Amino acid sequence: MSLLMFENQSAPPPGFVWLVGAGPGAADLITVRGIRALQQAEVVLHDDLAGRELLNYCPPKTEFIYVGKRAGGHSASQDEINWLLVSHAQAGRRVVRLKGGDPSVFGRLGEELQALRVAQISFEVVPGITAACAAAAAAGISLTQRGIASAAILATGHECAEKTGPSLDWEKLARPGTTLCVYMGTRRLGELAGRLVAQGHSPHTPLLIISNASLPTQIIRTGTLETATELAADAEGTPSLILVGEIAAQNRALLAVHHRPERTHVAV
């Protein structure tokens, strides 16, 4: 990829941390401000990035530390990540915490900010394109649309697991006129679909699973809450975003009149 270079940048003082959203996967969906941060980095703590060429923006001597999380295993605990951010910044280094999507959406941003505040370390949060927006763009639909969906709800599929903290109000999630965007929910989609139906959603409510949104390997799977388990089994093992609601039906209508990129495949 051709790298964008920016001159006359005002460098922050030593001991600084950027928390940067890398976007949904495609390297060219990172923000200009995110690139600027990478070009000044001395240490980068990064997750599972589909667009690893983003690391090419960094200076030659940058230290890269992989702290990714995948289903079933973490390379570093959140406490370890917090410690790495603080310790490198306290050593006077400029640190980038590079996260997929947007740091503030299911990205543990609050915990990392708290660690930096306690240690009195200067920081900047650089937003990124989150998976729900990328998935909607990939499917050729809008998360909200007059007459169909007046609200979009971002939720995590991990809520289906037993937990001691606050849980989602499934009755509210089943209200008409909303688009439900589920992160990290493929493994538990069957259970999630069952809860939504139990709270009033029709089993025929449209559903999309967008895997590897924005990448050449992108796949869009279409179905309903009734076929959710089958679709989820087919998508398991790939990073996916689930869209539930009447807005998802617009994907089928648009396919008939709009050219689709070659990298997008639709499995019905």
C-alpha positions in Angstrom: 0.0 0.0 0.0 1.1 3.6 -0.6 1.8 5.3 2.7 0.5 8.8 3.5 3.1 11.0 5.1 2.4 14.2 7.0 5.0 16.9 7.7 5.2 19.6 10.3 3.5 17.5 12.9 3.6 18.9 16.4 4.9 15.9 18.4 3.5 15.4 21.9 5.8 15.3 24.9 7.5 12.0 25.9 5.4 9.7 27.9 2.2 10.0 25.8 -0.4 7.5 24.8 -2.8 7.5 21.8 -5.7 5.0 21.9 -6.5 4.6 18.2 -9.4 3.0 16.4 -8.0 1.0 13.4 -11.4 0.7 11.8 -13.2 -2.5 10.8 -10.4 -4.3 8.9 -9.5 -2.6 5.6 -6.3 -0.6 6.1 -7.6 2.4 4.2 -10.5 2.9 6.6 -8.3 4.2 9.5 -8.5 8.0 10.1 -5.8 10.5 9.1 -5.3 11.3 12.7 -4.7 7.6 13.5 -2.0 7.5 10.8 -0.4 10.6 12.3 -0.3 8.8 15.7 1.3 5.7 14.2 4.0 7.8 12.5 5.1 9.1 15.9 4.9 5.9 17.8 7.8 4.3 19.6 5.7 1.4 21.0 2.5 0.0 19.5 0.2 -2.4 21.4 -2.0 -4.0 18.7 -4.9 -6.4 18.5 -5.8 -8.8 15.7 -5.6 -6.5 12.7 -6.7 -7.7 9.3 -4.9 -4.7 7.8 -1.5 -5.4 9.3 0.0 -3.0 6.8 -1.1 -0.2 9.2 2.1 -1.0 11.1 4.1 0.1 8.1 3.2 3.7 9.0 5.4 3.4 12.1 9.0 4.5 12.3 11.6 1.7 11.6 12.6 1.3 15.3 9.0 1.0 16.6 8.5 -1.8 19.1 5.4 -3.9 18.3 3.6 -5.8 21.1 0.8 -8.1 20.2 -2.0 -8.1 22.8 -4.8 -9.6 20.7 -7.9 -11.4 21.9 -9.6 -14.2 20.1 -12.5 -16.4 21.1 -11.2 -18.9 23.6 -7.9 -17.2 24.4 -6.2 -14.0 25.1 -2.5 -13.2 24.5 -2.5 -10.7 27.3 -5.0 -10.0 30.1 -6.5 -6.5 30.5 -4.4 -5.9 33.6 -1.2 -6.7 31.6 -2.2 -4.4 28.8 -2.9 -1.6 31.3 0.5 -2.2 32.9 2.3 -2.1 29.5 0.6 1.2 28.6 1.6 2.8 31.9 5.1 1.4 32.1 6.1 2.4 28.6 4.7 5.8 29.0 6.4 6.3 32.3 9.6 5.4 30.6 9.1 8.4 28.4 8.0 6.6 25.3 5.2 7.6 22.8 2.7 4.7 22.8 -0.1 3.8 20.5 -2.8 1.4 21.6 -4.2 0.2 18.3 -7.6 -1.4 18.5 -9.9 -2.8 15.8 -13.0 -0.8 15.1 -13.6 2.1 17.5 -11.9 2.1 20.9 -15.1 3.1 22.8 -17.3 0.3 21.4 -16.7 -2.9 23.3 -12.9 -2.1 23.3 -12.2 -1.9 27.1 -11.4 1.8 26.6 -12.7 2.8 30.0 -10.4 0.5 31.8 -7.4 1.7 29.9 -8.3 5.4 30.4 -8.7 4.8 34.1 -5.2 3.2 34.4 -3.7 6.2 32.5 -5.6 8.7 34.7 -4.4 7.1 37.9 -0.8 7.2 36.6 -1.3 10.8 35.5 -0.3 10.0 31.9 -1.4 12.3 29.0 -3.4 10.6 26.3 -5.6 11.2 23.3 -8.5 9.0 22.0 -8.6 8.7 18.2 -12.0 7.3 17.1 -12.4 4.7 14.4 -15.1 3.2 12.2 -16.9 0.6 14.3 -18.1 -2.8 12.9 -21.8 -1.9 12.9 -21.3 1.0 10.5 -18.9 -1.1 8.3 -21.4 -4.0 8.2 -24.3 -1.8 7.2 -22.1 -0.2 4.5 -21.1 -3.6 3.3 -24.7 -4.8 3.1 -25.8 -1.6 1.3 -28.3 -0.6 4.0 -28.8 2.1 6.6 -28.8 1.3 10.3 -31.7 3.8 10.7 -34.3 4.7 8.1 -37.4 6.8 8.2 -40.5 4.5 8.4 -38.4 1.4 9.2 -36.0 1.9 12.0 -35.7 5.1 14.2 -33.0 3.7 16.5 -30.0 1.4 16.5 -28.8 -0.6 19.5 -25.3 -1.8 19.9 -25.0 -5.0 22.1 -22.5 -7.7 22.8 -23.4 -11.4 22.3 -21.5 -12.1 25.5 -24.6 -10.9 27.4 -26.0 -14.4 26.7 -23.5 -15.9 29.0 -24.1 -16.1 32.8 -22.7 -13.0 34.5 -22.9 -11.2 37.7 -23.0 -7.6 36.4 -25.9 -5.7 34.8 -27.6 -7.6 31.9 -29.5 -6.4 28.9 -33.2 -5.7 28.9 -34.3 -8.2 26.3 -37.9 -6.9 26.2 -36.6 -3.5 25.1 -34.3 -5.1 22.5 -37.4 -6.7 20.9 -39.2 -3.5 20.3 -40.2 -2.7 16.7 -38.6 0.1 14.8 -35.0 -0.7 16.0 -32.0 -2.2 14.4 -30.1 -4.5 16.8 -26.3 -4.7 16.1 -24.7 -7.6 17.9 -20.9 -7.8 18.3 -19.2 -11.0 19.2 -22.4 -13.0 19.1 -22.0 -15.7 16.5 -21.4 -18.5 19.0 -24.5 -17.6 20.9 -26.8 -16.4 18.1 -29.2 -19.3 18.5 -29.8 -18.5 22.1 -30.0 -14.8 21.4 -32.6 -15.4 18.6 -34.6 -17.5 21.0 -34.7 -14.7 23.6 -35.8 -12.2 21.1 -38.6 -14.4 19.8 -39.7 -15.1 23.4 -39.9 -11.3 24.0 -42.1 -10.6 21.0 -40.0 -10.6 17.8 -41.4 -12.7 14.9 -39.4 -15.7 14.0 -39.4 -14.3 10.5 -37.6 -11.1 11.5 -34.8 -10.5 8.9 -31.3 -11.0 10.0 -27.9 -10.5 8.4 -24.5 -11.8 9.4 -21.6 -9.8 7.9 -18.3 -11.5 8.2 -14.9 -9.8 7.5 -16.7 -6.5 6.7 -14.7 -4.2 4.4 -12.2 -6.9 3.5 -11.8 -8.9 0.2 -13.0 -12.0 2.1 -16.2 -10.3 3.1 -19.3 -12.5 3.2 -22.9 -11.5 3.8 -25.3 -14.2 5.0 -29.1 -13.5 5.0 -31.8 -15.2 6.9 -34.3 -14.7 9.8 -34.3 -15.4 13.5 -35.8 -18.8 12.7 -32.7 -19.7 10.6 -30.2 -17.9 12.9 -28.6 -21.1 14.3 -27.8 -22.5 10.8 -26.4 -19.2 9.6 -24.2 -18.8 12.7 -22.8 -22.3 12.3 -21.7 -21.4 8.8 -20.1 -18.1 10.0 -18.3 -19.4 13.1 -14.6 -18.8 13.2 -14.7 -15.5 11.3 -15.1 -12.0 12.8 -18.8 -11.2 12.2 -21.4 -8.5 13.0 -25.1 -9.5 13.3 -27.8 -7.1 12.2 -31.4 -7.9 13.3 -34.5 -6.0 12.3 -36.7 -5.0 9.4 -33.9 -2.9 8.0 -32.0 -6.0 7.2 -34.6 -6.9 4.6 -33.4 -3.9 2.5 -30.3 -5.9 1.6 -32.3 -8.2 -0.6 -34.1 -5.4 -2.3 -30.9 -3.5 -3.0 -29.2 -6.5 -4.6 -31.7 -6.4 -7.4 -30.8 -2.8 -8.5 -27.3 -2.1 -7.3 -24.0 -3.4 -8.4 -22.2 -5.3 -5.7 -18.4 -5.2 -5.3 -16.8 -8.5 -6.5 -15.4 -9.0 -3.0 -18.8 -9.3 -1.5 -20.6 -12.6 -1.6 -24.2 -13.2 -0.5 -25.2 -16.5 0.9 -29.0 -16.9 1.3 
